């Protein structure tokens, strides 16, 4: 038998896909649910019981409820606690005690259960029961400090001081933390038992042998006026730790204790002993405390000598580990210079500059060269030995491998030094030698600035010519040369320099050069020459920024007959025609936007409508993504522009527009029998 073709189930279409007027968010649903949970329910009606039988019935029902809850989950201690506290509220202490005991049989390690049980006994003034209960608790859970605190507090409130002390002693056998020992000490101090407190401290520092506990013990003796005992504690602590486990905090505390007792010599001896025996990296705070003490009570020169010697030792260690650590050399030299011993300073500088970088790479010489500079400045400013200063500069220049790299700063500093010595010939000879051996931009500019300050403009021209022979592609040099000639009033010479510059085959920043040339002509009120420069520049480049600058230039040349507006509009027309065939559509869009702003300011309705009709339409299109190996990675969406002027010349765009109109007509007709057409939208075009 032939099987009948099965009909495909018809998929229901949602005709109205618009969002609902009232949007319900997940956050709103959660908030409403929470608000319902937090709603205040009316309290249950109060029940008045006046009959013993009715009371017995009520108690029986409550007990049955509690027992049922316990039977459901015996491990939930909150049910047991509620049950026991309810029995207590019914004056059934024995029953409450029974409930607590049953709960302890289930979970005897529950701290809350023990606390509630003991608090119930204490509320009902059952002291012996409470005492027995605390005793059981601390026996079963001796590491729970809360039991011990409660137990001792109860005995103290009952004025059972020997009993409280016995509990403390049992507690201390477990060697608890610092706070427990301090509680025991405070307990003895409340009853003026100084000797007992001292004995507890003795046991405490042996049980927890940290430095801070020894310091606390000594301060305890000091605060109660036992100065000799406090000093004895500090001495015992130093002997206890020995030289292998020294701690600067202990020595600082000991020294400050002696300082408080006006024993400054003792404090000084303690500081010196610690500085001699402690490693330098572990005595930073000790140095600081020692310095503060000496500034207050001692000889300033003495402490400075100590600090300087220690710092020297530290720098010597760093330099010995890495002789090319120039930062350590700088710090060391600064320390030596503060002493003012010229011979020691020279010797240290000589040691420092002897550590030449091992490779001839400039990055490793950048820090090293400042040693020479500081050495020369020291000889010139501090020692005022000009011959040695010149020798330092010469030795530095001989050391630098000028064929590989150079430092223009050294040449310029040496020349400036010679100028300060009023030896202009030597300064020019130095800079000339530097330019001859290693011509650099910074050297040329420094030499030119020197000659400008000396008003030797002929020398400046010669230097600029040499500079341009060395680097004809440097636009900044051409501009500076022309600006110098303009400053001197030789405008034809400046114009000739600009002409030579723009005709160079290679330039690093030609746009900067052309802008400077045009600004020069504008500053000379040579509007026609500036316009010719723009035309010459447009023969070389078709960049949109050049067109915009040209149009702005024409607008700024205000005339009585508004010819500037017509000329600027003509520039925009030419720019649009030239950019029409280019691939850079963003540049064309930028041009049209500026043109529209121009027409909004200076044009009329016709010109504004003309520009607006040329504004493009932005669309989305998809294009393939291809990696460096030519492998397709998928598709991506990009923005493209369709210009009305281009639509008129391309039939496929007209066909696209007709298809869109057809799609709109189909949507308005709402024909449900026809299958939905493929969406033909702006974001589906691959080609405009």
C-alpha positions in Angstrom: 0.0 0.0 0.0 1.1 3.4 -0.8 1.6 5.5 2.2 -0.1 8.8 2.2 2.2 11.8 2.4 2.1 13.3 5.8 1.2 16.9 6.2 3.8 19.1 7.8 2.5 20.7 11.0 1.7 24.3 10.4 3.8 26.6 12.4 1.8 29.3 14.1 3.0 32.7 13.2 3.0 35.5 15.7 1.5 38.5 13.9 2.1 41.1 16.6 5.8 41.1 17.4 5.8 44.5 19.1 6.9 44.6 22.7 4.3 44.7 25.5 3.5 48.0 26.9 4.3 46.9 30.5 7.6 45.1 30.7 8.2 42.6 33.6 11.8 42.0 34.4 13.3 39.2 36.4 14.5 41.7 38.9 10.9 42.9 39.5 9.7 39.3 40.0 12.4 38.6 42.6 11.8 41.9 44.4 8.0 41.2 44.6 8.7 37.7 45.9 11.0 39.1 48.6 8.5 41.7 49.6 5.9 39.0 50.1 8.3 37.1 52.3 8.9 40.2 54.4 5.2 41.1 54.8 4.4 41.4 58.5 1.8 38.8 59.3 -0.7 39.6 62.0 0.2 38.1 65.4 -1.8 35.0 66.4 -4.6 35.6 68.9 -3.6 35.5 72.5 -4.9 32.5 74.4 -5.8 32.9 78.1 -5.6 29.8 80.1 -7.4 29.8 83.5 -8.1 26.1 84.1 -5.4 23.6 85.3 -6.8 21.0 83.0 -6.7 23.4 80.0 -3.1 24.2 80.9 -2.2 20.5 81.1 -3.9 20.1 77.7 -1.9 23.0 76.2 1.4 21.7 77.6 0.6 18.3 76.2 0.0 19.6 72.7 3.1 21.8 72.8 5.3 18.9 74.0 3.8 16.7 71.3 4.7 19.3 68.7 8.3 19.6 70.0 8.7 15.9 70.2 7.4 15.5 66.6 9.9 18.1 65.4 12.7 16.4 67.2 11.6 13.0 65.8 11.7 14.3 62.3 15.3 15.5 62.5 17.2 14.8 65.7 20.4 16.5 64.6 18.8 20.0 64.5 19.9 21.5 67.8 17.7 24.6 67.5 14.6 22.4 68.0 16.1 21.0 71.2 17.0 24.4 72.5 13.5 25.8 71.8 12.0 22.8 73.5 14.2 23.2 76.6 13.7 27.0 76.8 9.9 26.5 76.6 10.0 24.0 79.4 11.9 26.6 81.4 9.3 29.2 80.7 6.7 26.7 82.1 8.7 26.5 85.3 9.6 22.9 84.5 13.3 23.2 85.2 13.7 19.4 85.6 12.0 18.7 82.3 14.2 21.4 80.6 17.3 19.8 82.1 16.1 16.5 80.8 15.7 17.9 77.3 19.2 19.4 77.4 20.7 16.1 78.5 19.0 14.2 75.7 20.3 16.8 73.3 23.9 16.4 74.6 23.6 12.6 74.1 23.1 13.3 70.4 25.7 16.1 69.9 28.0 16.7 72.9 30.3 18.9 70.8 27.7 21.6 70.1 29.0 24.8 71.8 25.7 26.6 71.7 24.0 23.8 73.4 26.4 23.8 76.4 26.1 27.6 76.7 22.3 27.6 76.6 22.2 24.8 79.2 24.6 26.5 81.6 22.9 29.9 81.2 19.6 28.3 82.1 21.1 26.9 85.3 22.6 30.2 86.2 19.3 32.0 85.5 17.6 29.7 87.9 20.4 30.1 90.5 21.3 26.5 90.4 25.0 27.2 91.1 26.1 23.7 91.7 24.3 22.4 88.6 26.0 25.2 86.6 29.4 24.5 88.2 29.1 20.8 87.4 27.9 21.6 83.9 30.9 24.0 83.2 33.2 21.3 84.6 31.8 18.7 82.2 32.1 21.2 79.3 35.7 22.1 79.9 36.6 18.5 80.4 35.0 17.4 77.1 36.0 20.6 75.0 39.1 22.0 76.7 40.0 24.1 73.6 36.9 26.2 73.6 38.0 29.3 75.4 34.4 30.6 75.7 33.6 27.9 78.3 36.7 28.8 80.4 35.8 32.5 80.2 32.2 31.9 81.3 33.3 29.5 84.1 35.9 31.8 85.6 33.5 34.8 85.3 30.8 32.9 87.2 33.2 31.9 90.0 34.4 35.5 90.3 30.9 36.9 90.4 30.1 34.3 93.2 33.3 35.7 95.0 34.7 32.2 94.9 38.3 33.5 94.3 40.1 30.3 95.1 37.7 28.4 92.9 38.2 30.8 90.0 42.0 30.6 90.5 41.7 26.8 90.4 39.8 27.0 87.1 42.4 29.4 85.7 45.2 26.9 86.6 43.4 24.1 85.0 43.0 26.3 81.9 46.7 27.3 81.8 47.7 23.6 81.8 46.3 23.5 78.2 48.7 26.3 77.2 46.0 28.6 75.6 46.7 31.7 73.5 48.0 35.1 74.7 44.6 36.5 75.5 43.8 33.7 78.1 47.1 34.4 79.9 46.4 38.1 79.9 42.9 37.4 81.4 44.4 35.4 84.2 46.9 38.2 84.9 44.2 40.8 84.9 42.2 38.7 87.3 45.1 38.6 89.8 45.7 42.3 89.4 42.1 43.1 90.3 42.8 41.5 93.7 46.2 43.2 94.1 48.1 39.9 93.8 51.3 41.3 92.2 53.5 38.4 93.0 51.0 35.9 91.6 50.7 38.1 88.4 54.5 38.1 88.1 54.7 34.3 88.4 52.0 34.0 85.7 54.1 36.3 83.4 57.1 34.0 84.1 55.2 31.0 82.9 53.7 33.0 80.1 57.0 34.0 78.4 58.3 30.5 78.7 55.1 29.0 77.2 54.9 31.6 74.4 58.5 32.8 73.9 57.9 35.7 71.5 59.7 39.1 71.8 56.5 41.0 72.2 55.6 39.0 75.3 58.9 39.7 77.0 58.5 43.4 76.2 55.0 43.3 77.7 56.4 41.6 80.8 59.0 44.3 81.2 56.4 47.1 80.7 54.3 45.4 83.4 57.2 45.7 85.8 57.9 49.3 84.7 54.3 50.4 85.0 54.1 49.2 88.6 57.3 50.9 89.6 59.7 47.9 89.6 62.5 49.4 87.5 65.2 47.0 88.5 62.8 44.1 87.8 62.0 45.5 84.4 65.7 45.9 83.5 66.3 42.4 84.7 63.5 41.1 82.4 65.1 42.9 79.4 68.5 41.5 80.2 67.1 38.0 80.6 65.3 38.3 77.3 68.6 39.3 75.5 70.3 36.4 77.1 67.4 34.1 76.3 67.6 34.8 72.5 71.4 35.1 72.3 73.2 36.4 69.2 71.7 33.9 66.9 68.1 35.0 67.3 68.4 38.7 67.9 65.5 41.0 67.2 65.7 44.7 66.8 62.3 45.3 68.4 63.7 44.0 71.7 66.7 46.2 71.7 64.6 49.3 70.6 62.2 48.6 73.5 65.2 48.1 76.0 66.8 51.3 74.8 63.6 53.3 75.1 63.1 52.0 78.6 66.6 53.3 79.6 65.8 56.5 77.8 62.6 56.9 79.9 64.7 56.4 83.0 67.2 59.1 81.9 69.9 56.5 81.4 71.1 57.8 78.1 74.5 56.2 78.3 72.9 52.8 78.9 70.6 53.4 75.9 73.5 54.4 73.7 75.4 51.3 74.6 72.4 49.1 73.8 72.0 50.7 70.4 75.7 50.3 69.6 75.8 46.7 70.7 72.7 45.9 68.6 74.2 47.7 65.5 77.4 45.7 65.9 75.8 42.3 66.1 72.6 42.6 64.0 72.8 42.2 60.2 72.4 45.4 58.4 69.3 44.4 56.5 67.5 43.7 59.8 68.4 46.9 61.6 66.6 49.6 59.6 64.3 50.6 62.4 67.2 50.4 64.9 69.2 52.9 62.9 66.2 55.2 62.8 65.6 54.9 66.6 69.3 55.4 67.3 69.3 58.6 65.1 66.3 60.0 66.9 67.8 59.3 70.3 71.1 61.0 69.4 69.4 64.0 67.9 67.5 64.4 71.2 70.3 63.7 73.8 73.6 63.0 72.1 76.3 64.5 69.9 75.1 65.1 66.4 78.5 64.6 64.7 78.9 61.3 66.4 75.7 59.8 65.2 76.2 61.1 61.7 79.6 59.5 61.6 78.1 56.2 62.6 75.3 56.4 60.0 77.7 57.5 57.3 80.1 54.6 58.0 77.3 52.1 57.9 76.0 53.5 54.7 79.4 53.4 53.2 79.8 49.8 54.1 76.4 49.0 52.5 77.3 50.8 49.2 80.7 49.1 49.1 78.9 45.7 49.4 76.5 46.7 46.5 79.4 47.9 44.3 81.4 44.8 45.0 78.6 42.6 43.9 78.0 44.5 40.7 80.6 47.1 39.7 78.3 48.3 36.8 75.5 49.2 39.2 75.7 52.9 38.4 72.8 53.9 40.6 74.7 52.6 43.6 77.7 54.6 42.5 75.5 57.8 42.2 74.3 57.3 45.8 77.8 56.5 47.1 79.2 59.6 45.4 76.4 61.8 46.8 77.3 60.5 50.3 81.0 61.1 49.8 80.4 64.6 48.4 78.4 65.5 51.5 81.6 65.0 53.6 83.5 67.6 51.6 86.8 65.7 51.3 87.9 66.5 47.7 90.6 63.9 47.5 88.2 61.2 48.6 85.6 62.4 46.1 88.1 62.4 43.2 89.2 58.9 44.2 85.7 57.6 44.2 84.9 59.3 40.9 88.0 57.7 39.4 86.9 54.3 40.7 83.4 54.8 39.3 84.4 55.9 35.8 86.8 53.0 35.5 83.8 50.6 35.2 83.3 51.0 31.5 80.2 49.2 30.1 81.3 45.9 28.6 79.4 46.3 25.3 79.4 49.1 22.7 75.6 49.6 22.8 74.4 53.0 23.7 71.6 51.9 26.0 74.2 50.5 28.4 76.2 53.8 28.3 73.3 56.2 29.1 73.7 56.0 32.9 77.5 55.6 32.8 78.0 58.9 30.9 76.4 60.8 33.8 79.2 59.8 36.0 81.6 61.8 33.8 79.1 64.7 33.7 78.9 64.8 37.5 82.6 64.5 37.8 83.2 67.5 35.5 80.5 69.6 37.3 82.2 68.7 40.6 85.6 69.9 39.4 84.1 73.1 37.9 81.6 74.1 40.6 82.9 72.6 43.9 86.6 72.2 43.4 86.9 75.1 40.9 89.8 73.4 39.1 89.1 74.4 35.5 92.1 72.5 34.1 91.0 69.2 35.7 87.5 70.0 34.3 88.8 70.3 30.8 90.8 67.1 31.3 87.7 65.2 32.4 85.8 66.3 29.3 88.7 65.4 27.0 89.1 62.0 28.6 85.4 61.3 28.3 85.4 62.3 24.6 88.4 60.0 24.0 86.6 57.1 25.7 83.3 57.3 23.7 83.3 55.2 20.5 82.2 58.0 18.1 82.2 55.7 15.1 79.4 53.6 16.7 77.5 56.3 18.7 78.1 59.5 20.5 76.6 61.8 23.1 75.9 65.2 21.8 75.4 66.4 25.4 79.1 65.9 26.2 80.2 68.0 23.2 77.7 70.8 24.1 78.6 70.8 27.8 82.3 71.0 27.0 81.7 73.9 24.6 79.5 75.7 27.1 82.3 75.3 29.7 84.8 76.9 27.4 82.4 79.8 26.8 82.1 80.3 30.6 85.9 80.4 30.5 85.6 83.1 27.8 87.4 81.0 25.3 85.0 81.3 22.3 87.6 79.9 19.8 88.0 76.7 21.8 84.2 76.3 22.0 83.8 76.6 18.3 86.7 74.2 17.7 85.1 71.7 20.0 81.7 71.9 18.3 83.3 71.9 14.8 85.3 68.7 15.8 82.1 67.1 17.0 80.2 67.9 13.8 83.1 66.6 11.7 83.5 63.3 13.7 79.9 62.5 14.3 77.3 64.9 12.8 74.1 64.8 14.8 71.0 67.0 14.7 71.4 68.0 18.4 75.0 69.1 17.8 74.0 71.2 14.8 71.1 72.8 16.6 73.3 73.5 19.7 76.0 75.1 17.6 73.4 77.2 15.7 71.8 78.3 18.9 75.2 79.4 20.2 75.9 81.5 17.1 72.4 83.0 17.2 73.0 84.1 20.7 76.3 85.6 19.6 74.5 87.3 16.7 76.8 85.6 14.2 74.2 85.2 11.4 76.7 84.5 8.6 78.0 81.6 10.6 74.4 80.4 11.2 73.8 80.4 7.4 77.0 78.3 6.9 76.0 75.9 9.7 72.5 75.5 8.2 74.0 74.7 4.8 76.2 72.1 6.4 73.2 70.8 8.4 71.1 70.4 5.2 74.0 68.7 3.4 74.0 66.2 6.3 70.2 65.7 6.4 68.4 67.2 3.4 65.2 65.3 4.3 64.8 67.1 7.6 61.8 69.4 7.2 62.3 71.1 10.6 65.8 72.2 9.5 64.5 73.8 6.3 61.7 75.6 8.2 64.1 76.9 10.9 66.5 78.1 8.2 63.7 79.9 6.4 62.3 81.4 9.6 65.8 82.7 10.4 66.0 84.5 7.0 62.5 85.9 7.5 63.5 87.1 11.0 66.4 88.9 9.4 64.1 90.5 6.8 65.5 88.7 3.8 62.1 87.4 2.5 63.4 86.5 -1.0 66.1 84.3 0.5 63.5 82.7 2.8 61.2 82.1 -0.2 64.1 80.5 -2.1 64.9 78.2 0.8 61.3 77.1 0.9 61.4 76.4 -2.9 64.5 74.3 -2.5 63.0 72.4 0.3 59.7 71.5 -1.4 61.7 70.3 -4.5 63.6 67.7 -2.4 63.0 64.1 -3.5 62.7 62.8 0.1 61.2 64.7 3.0 60.3 63.3 6.5 57.3 65.6 7.1 56.4 67.3 3.8 52.9 68.4 5.1 54.6 70.5 7.8 56.9 72.1 5.3 54.2 73.1 2.8 52.1 74.4 5.7 55.0 76.6 6.9 55.6 77.8 3.3 51.9 78.8 2.9 51.8 80.4 6.3 54.9 82.4 5.4 53.2 83.7 2.2 50.0 84.5 4.1 52.0 86.4 6.7 53.5 88.5 3.9 50.0 89.2 2.5 50.9 87.4 -0.7 47.5 85.9 -1.2 48.0 85.0 -4.9 51.3 83.3 -4.1 49.7 81.3 -1.3 46.9 80.3 -3.8 49.5 79.2 -6.3 51.2 77.1 -3.6 47.9 75.4 -2.8 47.5 74.6 -6.6 51.0 73.2 -6.8 50.4 71.1 -3.7 47.2 69.7 -5.2 49.2 68.6 -8.2 51.2 66.4 -5.9 48.5 65.1 -3.6 44.8 64.7 -3.6 44.4 64.5 0.2 41.1 65.8 1.6 42.8 67.9 4.3 44.6 69.9 1.7 41.3 70.7 0.0 39.8 71.6 3.3 42.7 73.9 4.1 42.5 75.5 0.7 38.8 76.2 1.1 39.4 77.6 4.6 42.1 79.8 3.2 39.7 81.2 0.5 37.0 81.9 3.1 39.4 83.8 5.4 40.4 86.1 2.5 37.4 88.4 3.0 36.6 90.7 0.0 34.0 93.4 -0.5 32.1 91.5 -3.3 32.1 88.2 -1.4 34.4 86.6 -4.0 35.9 84.6 -1.2 32.7 82.6 -0.8 32.5 81.9 -4.5 36.2 80.8 -4.6 35.7 78.6 -1.6 32.6 77.0 -3.1 34.6 76.4 -6.3 37.3 74.7 -4.2 34.7 72.4 -2.7 33.2 71.6 -6.1 36.7 70.7 -7.5 37.5 68.7 -4.4 34.3 66.7 -4.7 34.9 66.0 -8.4 38.5 64.9 -7.7 37.5 62.6 -4.8 34.6 61.0 -6.6 36.8 58.4 -8.3 38.8 57.5 -5.2 38.4 54.5 -2.9 38.6 56.6 0.3 34.9 57.2 0.9 35.5 58.5 4.4 37.5 61.4 3.0 34.7 62.3 0.6 32.2 62.2 3.5 34.5 64.5 5.5 34.6 66.9 2.6 30.8 66.9 2.1 30.2 67.5 5.8 32.6 70.5 5.8 31.0 71.7 2.7 27.5 71.5 4.3 28.8 73.5 7.3 30.2 76.1 5.0 26.9 76.4 3.1 24.9 76.6 6.3 27.1 79.6 7.2 27.5 81.4 3.9 25.1 79.8 1.4 21.4 80.1 0.6 18.7 77.6 0.3 19.6 76.5 -3.2 23.3 75.8 -2.4 22.3 74.1 0.9 19.9 71.9 -1.0 22.5 71.1 -3.6 25.0 69.9 -0.9 22.4 68.0 1.0 21.4 66.1 -2.1 25.0 64.9 -2.4 25.2 63.6 1.2 25.7 59.8 1.2 23.6 57.1 2.8 25.4 54.9 5.3 24.8 51.2 5.0 26.0 48.0 6.4 27.6 45.3 4.2 29.2 42.0 4.8 32.7 41.1 3.5 34.9 38.1 3.8 37.6 38.1 6.4 40.9 36.7 5.1 44.0 36.1 7.2 47.6 36.6 6.2 47.8 33.1 4.7 44.8 33.7 2.4 42.4 31.5 4.4 38.9 32.7 4.8 37.9 33.2 8.4 34.2 34.1 7.9 32.3 37.3 7.4 32.3 40.6 9.1 30.0 43.6 9.0 31.4 46.9 7.8 30.0 50.3 7.1 29.9 51.7 3.6 28.6 54.8 1.9 26.4 55.2 -1.1 26.5 58.6 -2.8 23.5 59.8 -4.8 25.9 60.9 -7.6 27.2 57.3 -7.9 23.7 55.7 -7.9 22.8 57.6 -11.0 25.7 56.1 -12.9 25.4 52.4 -11.6 22.3 50.4 -12.8 22.7 47.8 -10.1 22.0 50.4 -7.5 18.8 51.3 -9.4 17.8 47.7 -9.4 18.5 47.5 -5.7 16.3 50.5 -5.0 13.5 48.9 -7.1 13.7 45.7 -5.1 13.4 47.6 -1.9 10.3 49.4 -3.2 8.8 46.0 -4.2 9.5 44.7 -0.7 7.8 47.6 0.9 4.7 47.1 -1.3 4.6 43.5 -0.4 4.8 44.3 3.3 1.9 46.8 3.0 -0.3 44.3 1.2 0.2 41.7 3.9 -0.3 38.7 1.6 -0.1 35.7 4.0 -0.4 33.0 1.3 2.9 33.9 -0.4 6.1 32.8 1.2 8.1 35.5 2.9 10.7 37.1 0.6 14.3 37.3 1.6 15.0 40.4 3.4 16.6 42.9 1.1 18.0 45.5 3.4 20.9 47.9 3.5 22.9 45.6 5.7 22.8 42.7 3.2 24.7 44.2 0.3 28.1 43.0 -0.5 28.7 45.6 -3.3 26.9 49.0 -3.6 
